[in-house]
Every structure is written in C-alpha cells, then in structure tokens.
Amino acid sequence: MQGFGILGSAVVALVVLAAFKSAIISDVSYVDYCWRIVLGCGAIPGIAALYFRLTIPETPRYTMDVEHDVNKATSDVANYLQKTDTIEDNDGPGNHVGVPKASWSDFTSYFGKWKNGKVLLGTSMSWFALDIAFYGIGLNNGIILSAIGYADTQDADFNLRAYNSLKNMALGNIIITIMGTVPGYWVTVAFVDKWGRKPIQIMGFIVLTVLFIVMGAAFNPLKEHSIPAFIVLFTLLQFFQNFGPNTTTFIVPGEVFPTRYRSTGHGISAASGKLGAIVAQVGF
C-alpha cells in the first residue's frame, strides 16, 4: 500500500496547488501554505492507523512467546473465531511456555552467535544500501524532474512560472508513480511467495546497480538529447526498487527473528535504513 500512499501525496499536492492557483499567481509566498497543508494531510491516515492499532488485540504468537500467557492467546483466537469455549483457568498447568524472556543478556547471547548475528547484519546492511538510493531518488524527484527540464516553464511572469513548475513536478511524480512505483509493489505481491524474498531482493539489487551505472554515466547526454529515454529509465528505477529491495527489506526483518526480538530486530534494520537516508540527503 506504500505505493498508493506515494501516489496519494502527489495527488494531494496537485489538488492543493490547483486550489491556491489564483493566490500563488498573485503572491508566490502562498506556496508556503501549500506545502504545510500537504504535509498536514499526512496526519489523517496516521490518526486512522493509530486508532485501529490501539483497538486490535495482540497476536496470539506475541501473547504466548512474549507475555507467556497461553490462556489469553487461546481466548483471543477463540474470540476471533467467534467461539465461546475459552479456557478460564489462568493458573492451570500448561498455561505458560518455556520461551526465554526478552532481556539485554539474552539479546546479546542470542545475537552474539554468528548464525543469528549475521541475519541482523544482513537485514540492516541491505536496508541501509537500499535507502541511500531510495531516499536519494524519491525525496528528490522534483529536483531530478527540474534538472532534466521537465518542470521548467517559459512563462514570463515569475509567479505563474513558479506555479506551473510545481504543477509539472506534481504531475511528473504522479506519472512516475503510476508507471513504476505502484506496479512494482504489486508485481512483488504476485511473486513474493512463488519466487521468494531472497531471489527478488538479489535480482532487484543487480538490476538497480546496472540502471544506476547507465543513468549515471549517460546523465548529461540523456538530459540534452532524450528526455523520454531518461523518464523511461527513471521509471524502471522506481519499478525495480519496489519489485525488489524496497519491499523485501521490510518484509524479511518481520519474519526472520524470534518473536521476543522481532520488533527490536526490525527496528534496528529500519534505523539502519534511515541512516542510509541521512547519508543520501545530507552526505550527497
């Protein structure tokens, strides 16, 4: 669904720009209101997600492996299946399972073993590498569209030129998202269980490496002689980022760690990705 979120943000930007068109043409400083409104709209789905997350029960696996409460897990499953034959004896035999409790000593002991530590290292480093490219490209779509001349306009009036440039950036993002980003996610949905997480991730990194080398080496010729070819290659980048590591790097850490460290392992992996995003935005 992330692809639809990216598409939704571009559509919201286009709608807000259209609503402020006359104001921007009169006074370009009204662009300031536009980006604040677009940013604020992101809180709406966030609030909805927060409500549902606060009101759903924990998974039975979490209840058993982390809270060590088999009875509550059984009750949650029964309630979900609309059954009434739940166990009421909270202190009965067999109500607790012998899974180690999450602790710093157990964490270091578990991940201190190379067979476990290398998994965390792998999920973290792959997410770090991916996010350098993903955020370096994704957060700078407007800059890239402007650099290749897509967002440029020839209007004499500065305010009108600013409006049309922003509108073209929003339209460009919509086109790229519809052609590359959204299809990439859903091709992954179709193949992720048939082909597997690891093959898709490796394939994605290989194809992205080739595309980045080609686009980096031929950036100026493409910009000067063939904007359509640049757009096609750029769209393929978006497609293979999402039919590839941008999807698998957050699926895999949710599956490979024991329940008591699943959030921790996923969080460390995701934080490594955000470090890559910082490198992309600040370093470059």
C-alpha angles and dihedrals in degrees: 000000000000089000091059089049091054090047091047092053091054091048091049090050091051093048093048091048090051090050091052096040097112092042093051092047089052095043122006092205087079086079084080090067091049098059092044091053092046090050092046092052087065088071092066099070088036092059091047091051091047092053093052093044091053093049103045121086123247116265116267089239091058091045091052102038100036106022090033091220112135093171094057090046090052090048092050091051092047092049090048090053089046093244126143102201096099126154114254100182101097093176098043123126115278092025094120129052128218099241114138113257117247110259139143092255093050090045093054091043093050099044092036087075109088094225088060099031093053089058091056090044090051096049091046098047095045091051090047092052094045095049093053086064099032097053094032088059103027099050091044100048090117092051091048093047088050092047092056091047097250094120096041118111132188097219113140094213110081095213093050090047090053092050094048092046092054091044091052091050091052091048091047091052090050091051093048092046095049093045100039119006103048095041090049093058094046095047084056090052088054096048108026095092096035099045099025138237098267098050091048092049094048092044090050094051092048094049092044091051091054093045093048092050091049094046093043094049095043100035098116097041090048092048093048101038111020121027091164091057089049091051091049092051092044090051090050088053090056091046096051093042087062098032084055140020100355087067102033096046090067097035096053099053088053091059111034104060128076113261095254090058101030095104091041094049092045090047094051090048092048092047089054087054092052088051086057089050090053090050089051096048103035104023097048 
